[in-house]
Amino acid sequence: MTCKGICMRHKASKPVGSGRYALGQRRCQICEIFLNWDGLWCPCCGYRLRTKPRNLKYKDKLRARRNREETSILIHQQQQPGALQIQKRAKSIMHKSGDR
């Protein structure tokens, strides 16, 4: 498990004004780099990627940001009740047909 340099193709730039994990970036401990990668494993060394911060301060920031986003989504859905009913209908149709 050593870095082979493949991860440099997926290197993520540091965002301004928000956290890396909040934007979906992941960190490899072996390659010591943040990646724009959708998988759970590093494409370079095969090591498991970190998807959440380890520091308590940054964990709290990420948790607060996610809570704000969830409440704004709920408020938006309450303002548009028809959209919520359409989603519920689609889920029930998918559940009945077995296409999960």
DSSP file (Angstrom, degrees, kcal/mol; ACC not computed):
  #  RESIDUE AA STRUCTURE BP1 BP2  ACC     N-H-->O    O-->H-N    N-H-->O    O-->H-N    TCO  KAPPA ALPHA  PHI   PSI    X-CA   Y-CA   Z-CA
    1    1 A M              0   0    0      0, 0.0     2,-0.3     0, 0.0    44,-0.1   0.000 360.0 360.0 360.0  82.4    0.0    0.0    0.0
    2    2 A T        -     0   0    0     42,-0.2     2,-0.2    43,-0.1    29,-0.1  -0.923 360.0 -92.6-128.7 157.4    2.1    2.9   -1.3
    3    3 A C        -     0   0    0     -2,-0.3    42,-0.1    27,-0.2    41,-0.0  -0.498  31.6-174.7 -70.3 131.3    1.2    5.9   -3.3
    4    4 A K        -     0   0    0     -2,-0.2    -1,-0.1     0, 0.0    41,-0.0   0.422  47.4-108.9-106.3  -2.4    1.7    5.3   -7.1
    5    5 A G  S >  S+     0   0    0      3,-0.0     3,-0.9     1,-0.0     4,-0.2   0.395  89.6 114.3  91.4  -3.4    1.0    8.9   -8.2
    6    6 A I  G >   +     0   0    0      1,-0.2     3,-1.6     2,-0.2     4,-0.3   0.828  66.1  68.0 -67.2 -31.5   -2.4    8.1   -9.8
    7    7 A C  G >  S+     0   0    0      1,-0.3     3,-1.4     2,-0.2    -1,-0.2   0.720  80.9  75.9 -64.1 -21.7   -4.1   10.2   -7.1
    8    8 A M  G X  S+     0   0    0     -3,-0.9     3,-0.8     1,-0.3    -1,-0.3   0.764  87.2  61.4 -63.3 -23.9   -2.6   13.4   -8.6
    9    9 A R  G <  S+     0   0    0     -3,-1.6    -1,-0.3    -4,-0.2    -2,-0.2   0.766 110.3  40.2 -69.6 -25.2   -5.1   13.2  -11.4
   10   10 A H  G <  S+     0   0    0     -3,-1.4    26,-2.6    -4,-0.3    -1,-0.2   0.153  82.4 145.3-110.0  16.4   -7.9   13.6   -8.9
   11   11 A K  B <   -A   35   0A   0     -3,-0.8     2,-0.4    24,-0.2    24,-0.2  -0.323  40.9-139.6 -61.9 133.6   -6.4   16.2   -6.6
   12   12 A A        -     0   0    0     22,-2.5    22,-0.3    14,-0.2     2,-0.2  -0.775   9.1-130.7 -98.7 138.1   -8.9   18.6   -5.1
   13   13 A S        -     0   0    0     -2,-0.4    -1,-0.0     1,-0.1    22,-0.0  -0.554  34.9 -96.0 -83.3 153.8   -8.2   22.3   -4.8
   14   14 A K        -     0   0    0     -2,-0.2     2,-0.1     1,-0.1    -1,-0.1  -0.535  41.3-131.3 -73.3 126.1   -8.9   24.0   -1.5
   15   15 A P        -     0   0    0      0, 0.0     2,-0.5     0, 0.0     3,-0.1  -0.422  12.1-129.3 -77.3 153.0  -12.4   25.6   -1.4
   16   16 A V  S    S+     0   0    0      1,-0.2     3,-0.1    -2,-0.1     0, 0.0  -0.898  85.3   6.3-102.8 125.1  -12.9   29.2   -0.2
   17   17 A G  S    S+     0   0    0     -2,-0.5     2,-0.3     1,-0.2    -1,-0.2   0.416 120.4  56.2  90.7  -2.3  -15.5   29.8    2.4
   18   18 A S  S    S-     0   0    0     -3,-0.1    -1,-0.2     5,-0.0     2,-0.1  -0.963  85.0 -90.0-152.8 169.2  -16.5   26.2    3.1
   19   19 A G     >  -     0   0    0     -2,-0.3     4,-0.9     1,-0.1     6,-0.2  -0.399  25.8-125.2 -84.7 159.6  -15.0   22.9    4.3
   20   20 A R  T >4>S+     0   0    0      1,-0.2     5,-2.3     2,-0.2     3,-0.5   0.918 110.6  48.2 -67.2 -45.2  -13.6   20.2    2.1
   21   21 A Y  G >45S+     0   0    0      1,-0.2     3,-1.1     3,-0.2    -1,-0.2   0.831 105.2  59.9 -68.4 -30.9  -15.8   17.4    3.5
   22   22 A A  G 345S+     0   0    0      1,-0.3    -1,-0.2     2,-0.1    -2,-0.2   0.806 105.8  48.9 -65.7 -29.0  -18.9   19.6    3.1
   23   23 A L  G <<5S-     0   0    0     -4,-0.9    -1,-0.3    -3,-0.5    -2,-0.2   0.430 125.2-101.9 -91.0   0.5  -18.2   19.8   -0.6
   24   24 A G  T < 5S+     0   0    0     -3,-1.1    13,-0.4     1,-0.3    -3,-0.2   0.548  70.3 147.5  94.8   6.9  -17.7   16.0   -0.9
   25   25 A Q      < -     0   0    0     -5,-2.3     2,-0.3    -6,-0.2    -1,-0.3  -0.451  31.3-153.6 -74.2 152.6  -13.9   15.9   -1.0
   26   26 A R  E     -B   35   0A   0      9,-2.3     9,-3.9    -2,-0.1     2,-0.4  -0.919   3.6-136.9-128.6 153.0  -12.2   12.9    0.5
   27   27 A R  E     -BC  34  50A   0     23,-1.8    23,-3.2    -2,-0.3     2,-0.5  -0.917   2.8-151.7-118.0 135.4   -8.8   12.4    2.1
   28   28 A C  E  >> -B   33   0A   0      5,-2.4     5,-1.1    -2,-0.4     4,-1.1  -0.902   3.2-159.2-101.2 127.6   -6.3    9.6    1.7
   29   29 A Q  T  45S+     0   0    0     -2,-0.5    -1,-0.1    19,-0.5    20,-0.1   0.812  91.2  48.8 -75.1 -30.4   -4.0    9.1    4.6
   30   30 A I  T  45S+     0   0    0      1,-0.2   -27,-0.2     3,-0.1    -1,-0.1   0.946 120.2  34.2 -75.0 -49.4   -1.4    7.2    2.7
   31   31 A C  T  45S-     0   0    0      2,-0.1    -2,-0.2   -29,-0.1    -1,-0.2   0.655  99.1-139.5 -79.3 -16.0   -1.2    9.6   -0.3
   32   32 A E  T  <5 +     0   0    0     -4,-1.1     2,-0.3     1,-0.2    -3,-0.2   0.942  60.7 116.0  54.5  54.4   -1.8   12.6    2.1
   33   33 A I  E   < - B   0  28A   0     -5,-1.1    -5,-2.4   -22,-0.0     2,-0.4  -0.993  66.9-120.5-149.5 149.4   -4.0   14.3   -0.4
   34   34 A F  E     - B   0  27A   0     -2,-0.3   -22,-2.5   -22,-0.3     2,-0.3  -0.795  36.8-161.6 -91.4 137.7   -7.6   15.5   -0.7
   35   35 A L  E     -AB  11  26A   0     -9,-3.9    -9,-2.3    -2,-0.4     2,-1.0  -0.879  29.6-136.6-122.5 149.3   -9.4   13.9   -3.8
   36   36 A N        +     0   0    0    -26,-2.6     2,-0.3    -2,-0.3   -11,-0.1  -0.849  60.7 136.9 -94.8  91.1  -12.5   14.6   -5.9
   37   37 A W        -     0   0    0     -2,-1.0    -2,-0.1   -13,-0.4     5,-0.0  -1.000  49.6-155.5-145.3 134.8  -13.5   10.9   -5.9
   38   38 A D        +     0   0    0     -2,-0.3    -1,-0.1   -13,-0.0   -13,-0.0   0.695  69.9  85.7 -86.5 -20.5  -16.9    9.2   -5.5
   39   39 A G  S    S-     0   0    0      2,-0.2    -2,-0.1     1,-0.1    10,-0.0  -0.200  78.3-126.3 -78.4 170.9  -15.6    5.8   -4.3
   40   40 A L  S    S+     0   0    0      2,-0.1     9,-3.0     8,-0.1     2,-0.4   0.618  90.5  64.0 -88.4 -15.7  -14.7    4.7   -0.8
   41   41 A W  B    S-D   48   0B   0      7,-0.2     7,-0.2   -13,-0.0    -2,-0.2  -0.864  91.8-104.6-116.3 144.7  -11.2    3.5   -1.7
   42   42 A C     >  -     0   0    0      5,-2.9     4,-1.1    -2,-0.4    -2,-0.1  -0.431  20.8-143.3 -65.3 132.7   -8.3    5.5   -3.0
   43   43 A P  T  4 S+     0   0    0      0, 0.0    -1,-0.1     0, 0.0   -37,-0.0   0.671  97.0  45.5 -70.7 -13.9   -7.8    4.9   -6.8
   44   44 A C  T  4 S+     0   0    0      3,-0.1   -42,-0.2   -38,-0.1   -38,-0.0   0.919 131.1   8.5 -93.7 -56.7   -4.0    5.1   -6.2
   45   45 A C  T  4 S-     0   0    0      2,-0.1   -43,-0.1   -44,-0.1   -42,-0.0   0.581  89.8-122.5-108.4 -12.4   -3.1    3.0   -3.2
   46   46 A G     <  +     0   0    0     -4,-1.1     2,-0.2     1,-0.3     3,-0.1   0.561  61.5 142.5  83.0   8.2   -6.4    1.2   -2.4
   47   47 A Y        -     0   0    0      1,-0.1    -5,-2.9    -6,-0.1    -1,-0.3  -0.517  61.6 -93.3 -82.4 151.1   -6.6    2.6    1.1
   48   48 A R  B     -D   41   0B   0     -7,-0.2   -19,-0.5    -2,-0.2    -7,-0.2  -0.426  42.7-130.1 -66.6 132.7  -10.0    3.6    2.6
   49   49 A L        -     0   0    0     -9,-3.0     2,-0.4    -2,-0.1   -21,-0.2  -0.580  13.9-119.8 -85.8 145.8  -10.7    7.3    2.2
   50   50 A R  B     +C   27   0A   0    -23,-3.2   -23,-1.8    -2,-0.2    -1,-0.1  -0.698  29.1 176.0 -81.9 133.0  -11.8    9.6    5.0
   51   51 A T        +     0   0    0     -2,-0.4    -1,-0.1   -25,-0.2   -27,-0.1   0.462  65.3  46.3-114.3  -6.9  -15.2   11.2    4.4
   52   52 A K  S    S-     0   0    0    -25,-0.1    -1,-0.1   -30,-0.0     7,-0.1  -0.968  88.1-103.7-135.1 150.4  -15.6   13.0    7.7
   53   53 A P        -     0   0    0      0, 0.0    -2,-0.1     0, 0.0     9,-0.0  -0.352  16.1-149.9 -70.8 155.2  -13.2   15.2    9.7
   54   54 A R  S    S+     0   0    0     -2,-0.0     2,-0.2    -4,-0.0     5,-0.0   0.742  71.2  90.9 -93.3 -29.3  -11.5   13.8   12.9
   55   55 A N  S  > S-     0   0    0      1,-0.1     4,-2.1     4,-0.0     3,-0.2  -0.500  74.6-137.4 -74.1 134.3  -11.2   17.1   14.8
   56   56 A L  H  > S+     0   0    0      1,-0.2     4,-2.3    -2,-0.2     5,-0.2   0.859 102.0  55.9 -60.3 -38.4  -14.2   17.8   17.1
   57   57 A K  H  > S+     0   0    0      1,-0.2     4,-1.7     2,-0.2    -1,-0.2   0.920 112.2  41.3 -61.2 -45.0  -14.3   21.5   16.0
   58   58 A Y  H  > S+     0   0    0      2,-0.2     4,-2.3     1,-0.2    -1,-0.2   0.792 110.3  57.9 -76.6 -28.6  -14.7   20.6   12.3
   59   59 A K  H  X S+     0   0    0     -4,-2.1     4,-2.6     2,-0.2    -2,-0.2   0.926 107.6  48.4 -62.6 -44.1  -17.1   17.8   13.0
   60   60 A D  H  X S+     0   0    0     -4,-2.3     4,-2.5     2,-0.2    -2,-0.2   0.896 110.3  51.1 -63.4 -41.2  -19.4   20.3   14.8
   61   61 A K  H  X S+     0   0    0     -4,-1.7     4,-2.1     2,-0.2    -1,-0.2   0.923 112.6  45.7 -61.9 -44.5  -19.1   22.7   11.8
   62   62 A L  H  X S+     0   0    0     -4,-2.3     4,-2.4     2,-0.2    -2,-0.2   0.909 112.7  50.7 -65.6 -42.5  -20.0   20.0    9.3
   63   63 A R  H  X S+     0   0    0     -4,-2.6     4,-2.1     1,-0.2    -2,-0.2   0.908 111.1  48.5 -61.5 -43.4  -22.9   18.8   11.5
   64   64 A A  H  X S+     0   0    0     -4,-2.5     4,-2.2     2,-0.2    -1,-0.2   0.892 110.8  50.9 -64.5 -40.5  -24.3   22.3   11.8
   65   65 A R  H  X S+     0   0    0     -4,-2.1     4,-2.2     1,-0.2    -2,-0.2   0.918 110.6  48.2 -64.5 -43.2  -24.0   22.9    8.1
   66   66 A R  H  X S+     0   0    0     -4,-2.4     4,-2.4     1,-0.2    -1,-0.2   0.888 110.5  51.9 -65.3 -38.4  -25.9   19.7    7.3
   67   67 A N  H  X S+     0   0    0     -4,-2.1     4,-2.3     2,-0.2    -1,-0.2   0.907 109.3  50.1 -63.4 -41.6  -28.6   20.5    9.8
   68   68 A R  H  X S+     0   0    0     -4,-2.2     4,-2.1     1,-0.2    -2,-0.2   0.913 111.5  48.6 -62.1 -42.5  -29.1   24.0    8.2
   69   69 A E  H  X S+     0   0    0     -4,-2.2     4,-1.9     1,-0.2    -2,-0.2   0.902 111.0  50.2 -65.0 -41.1  -29.3   22.3    4.7
   70   70 A E  H  X S+     0   0    0     -4,-2.4     4,-2.3     1,-0.2    -2,-0.2   0.908 111.1  48.3 -64.5 -42.2  -31.9   19.8    6.0
   71   71 A T  H  X S+     0   0    0     -4,-2.3     4,-2.4     1,-0.2    -1,-0.2   0.878 110.1  51.6 -68.3 -36.0  -34.1   22.4    7.6
   72   72 A S  H  X S+     0   0    0     -4,-2.1     4,-2.1     2,-0.2    -1,-0.2   0.875 110.1  49.8 -67.4 -34.8  -34.0   24.6    4.4
   73   73 A I  H  X S+     0   0    0     -4,-1.9     4,-2.4     2,-0.2    -2,-0.2   0.920 111.2  48.9 -66.8 -43.5  -35.1   21.5    2.4
   74   74 A L  H  X S+     0   0    0     -4,-2.3     4,-2.0     2,-0.2    -2,-0.2   0.902 111.5  49.0 -62.8 -41.2  -37.9   20.8    4.8
   75   75 A I  H  X S+     0   0    0     -4,-2.4     4,-1.6     1,-0.2    -1,-0.2   0.913 111.1  50.4 -63.7 -41.9  -39.1   24.5    4.7
   76   76 A H  H  X S+     0   0    0     -4,-2.1     4,-1.0     1,-0.2    -2,-0.2   0.893 110.3  49.7 -63.6 -39.8  -38.9   24.4    0.9
   77   77 A Q  H  < S+     0   0    0     -4,-2.4     7,-0.4     1,-0.2    -1,-0.2   0.853 108.1  53.5 -68.3 -34.1  -41.0   21.2    0.8
   78   78 A Q  H  < S+     0   0    0     -4,-2.0    -1,-0.2     1,-0.2    -2,-0.2   0.830 106.4  52.8 -68.9 -31.0  -43.6   22.7    3.1
   79   79 A Q  H  < S+     0   0    0     -4,-1.6    -1,-0.2     1,-0.3    -2,-0.2   0.756 116.2  40.6 -74.4 -23.9  -43.9   25.7    0.8
   80   80 A Q    >X  +     0   0    0     -4,-1.0     4,-1.1    -3,-0.2     3,-0.7  -0.709  67.2 168.4-123.1  77.9  -44.6   23.3   -2.1
   81   81 A P  H 3> S+     0   0    0      0, 0.0     4,-1.7     0, 0.0     5,-0.2   0.797  73.6  62.8 -65.4 -27.2  -46.8   20.6   -0.8
   82   82 A G  H 3> S+     0   0    0      1,-0.2     4,-1.9     2,-0.2     5,-0.1   0.872  99.4  54.3 -64.0 -36.5  -47.6   19.2   -4.3
   83   83 A A  H <> S+     0   0    0     -3,-0.7     4,-1.9     1,-0.2    -1,-0.2   0.880 106.4  51.5 -65.8 -37.9  -43.9   18.3   -4.8
   84   84 A L  H  X S+     0   0    0     -4,-1.1     4,-2.3    -7,-0.4    -1,-0.2   0.894 108.7  50.8 -66.3 -39.7  -43.8   16.3   -1.6
   85   85 A Q  H  X S+     0   0    0     -4,-1.7     4,-2.5     1,-0.2    -1,-0.2   0.878 108.1  52.8 -65.6 -37.2  -46.9   14.3   -2.7
   86   86 A I  H  X S+     0   0    0     -4,-1.9     4,-2.4     2,-0.2    -1,-0.2   0.914 109.4  49.3 -63.8 -42.2  -45.4   13.5   -6.0
   87   87 A Q  H  X S+     0   0    0     -4,-1.9     4,-2.3     2,-0.2    -2,-0.2   0.917 111.1  49.1 -63.0 -43.0  -42.2   12.2   -4.3
   88   88 A K  H  X S+     0   0    0     -4,-2.3     4,-2.2     1,-0.2    -2,-0.2   0.907 111.4  49.7 -63.5 -41.3  -44.3   10.0   -2.0
   89   89 A R  H  X S+     0   0    0     -4,-2.5     4,-2.3     1,-0.2    -1,-0.2   0.917 110.3  50.2 -62.8 -43.3  -46.3    8.7   -4.9
   90   90 A A  H  X S+     0   0    0     -4,-2.4     4,-2.4     1,-0.2    -2,-0.2   0.902 110.7  49.6 -63.1 -40.9  -43.1    7.9   -6.9
   91   91 A K  H  X S+     0   0    0     -4,-2.3     4,-2.4     1,-0.2    -1,-0.2   0.900 111.0  49.1 -64.8 -40.0  -41.7    6.0   -3.8
   92   92 A S  H  X S+     0   0    0     -4,-2.2     4,-2.2     2,-0.2    -2,-0.2   0.887 111.4  49.1 -68.6 -36.8  -44.8    4.0   -3.4
   93   93 A I  H  X S+     0   0    0     -4,-2.3     4,-2.1     2,-0.2    -2,-0.2   0.918 112.6  48.1 -64.4 -43.8  -44.9    3.1   -7.1
   94   94 A M  H  X>S+     0   0    0     -4,-2.4     5,-1.5     1,-0.2     4,-1.3   0.894 111.8  50.5 -63.9 -39.1  -41.2    2.0   -6.9
   95   95 A H  H  <5S+     0   0    0     -4,-2.4    -1,-0.2     1,-0.2    -2,-0.2   0.900 110.6  48.3 -66.4 -41.3  -41.9    0.0   -3.8
   96   96 A K  H  <5S+     0   0    0     -4,-2.2    -1,-0.2     1,-0.2    -2,-0.2   0.872 114.6  45.0 -67.8 -36.5  -44.8   -1.8   -5.3
   97   97 A S  H  <5S-     0   0    0     -4,-2.1    -1,-0.2    -5,-0.2    -2,-0.2   0.671 107.5-125.1 -83.9 -14.9  -42.9   -2.7   -8.5
   98   98 A G  T  <5 +     0   0    0     -4,-1.3     2,-0.7    -5,-0.2    -3,-0.2   0.713  65.7 135.0  82.7  19.4  -39.8   -3.8   -6.6
   99   99 A D      <       0   0    0     -5,-1.5    -1,-0.1    -6,-0.2    -4,-0.1  -0.437 360.0 360.0 -98.7  57.5  -37.4   -1.4   -8.4
  100  100 A R              0   0    0     -2,-0.7    -1,-0.2    -5,-0.1    -5,-0.1   0.482 360.0 360.0 -80.7 360.0  -35.4    0.0   -5.5
